Amino acid sequence: MASVSIRDLSRNTSRVVEDVASTGRPALVTRHGAPVAAVVPIDTEELEDFVLANSPDVLASLKEADDDLTAGRTRSAAEVFDSLGD
């Protein structure tokens, strides 16, 4: 994986993005030598999955759903469909 400082990224954004896109390899962004972010190639066919998997709102909803399931706060599909008819 290539590494680029945040300063170099700000000065050469187009080149870094083009390198990532053309090689398909991510670039690790560093600040004072410590990793802080990554520039990753995006497959257009997987873009929606990537966005949803990294959306704070979606992640919060999934955690809430997992918590409800663990706590036994569930309803059958029949109950849900019945409530939609109201």
BELKA-V165982 format. One record per pair of residues at least 12 apart in sequence whose ideal C-beta (glycine too) atoms are under 10 Angstrom apart, sorted by the first residue. I is the first residue (numbers start at 0). GAP is how many residues later the second one is. D is the distance in whole Angstrom. If there is no record, write none. Layout:
i=I gap=GAP d=D
i=I gap=GAP d=D
//
This chain:
i=0 gap=24 d=6
i=0 gap=25 d=5
i=0 gap=26 d=7
i=0 gap=27 d=5
i=0 gap=34 d=10
i=0 gap=37 d=8
i=0 gap=39 d=10
i=1 gap=14 d=8
i=1 gap=17 d=7
i=1 gap=18 d=8
i=1 gap=21 d=8
i=1 gap=23 d=6
i=1 gap=24 d=8
i=1 gap=25 d=5
i=1 gap=26 d=7
i=1 gap=27 d=10
i=1 gap=37 d=9
i=2 gap=24 d=7
i=2 gap=25 d=5
i=2 gap=26 d=8
i=2 gap=27 d=6
i=2 gap=30 d=9
i=2 gap=32 d=8
i=2 gap=35 d=10
i=3 gap=12 d=6
i=3 gap=15 d=9
i=3 gap=16 d=10
i=3 gap=23 d=5
i=3 gap=24 d=7
i=3 gap=25 d=6
i=3 gap=26 d=7
i=3 gap=33 d=10
i=3 gap=34 d=10
i=3 gap=35 d=8
i=4 gap=24 d=8
i=4 gap=25 d=5
i=4 gap=26 d=7
i=4 gap=27 d=8
i=4 gap=28 d=8
i=4 gap=31 d=10
i=5 gap=23 d=6
i=5 gap=24 d=7
i=5 gap=25 d=5
i=5 gap=26 d=9
i=5 gap=30 d=7
i=5 gap=31 d=8
i=6 gap=23 d=10
i=6 gap=24 d=9
i=7 gap=19 d=10
i=7 gap=21 d=9
i=7 gap=22 d=9
i=8 gap=18 d=8
i=8 gap=20 d=6
i=8 gap=21 d=9
i=8 gap=22 d=10
i=8 gap=28 d=9
i=8 gap=30 d=8
i=9 gap=19 d=10
i=12 gap=26 d=9
i=15 gap=13 d=9
i=15 gap=23 d=6
i=16 gap=22 d=7
i=16 gap=24 d=9
i=18 gap=20 d=9
i=18 gap=22 d=10
i=19 gap=18 d=9
i=19 gap=19 d=5
i=19 gap=20 d=7
i=19 gap=21 d=5
i=19 gap=22 d=9
i=20 gap=18 d=9
i=20 gap=20 d=6
i=20 gap=21 d=9
i=21 gap=19 d=9
i=22 gap=18 d=8
i=23 gap=16 d=10
i=23 gap=17 d=5
i=23 gap=19 d=9
i=24 gap=14 d=10
i=24 gap=15 d=9
i=24 gap=16 d=7
i=25 gap=12 d=5
i=25 gap=13 d=6
i=25 gap=14 d=4
i=25 gap=15 d=7
i=26 gap=12 d=5
i=26 gap=13 d=8
i=26 gap=14 d=10
i=27 gap=12 d=10
//
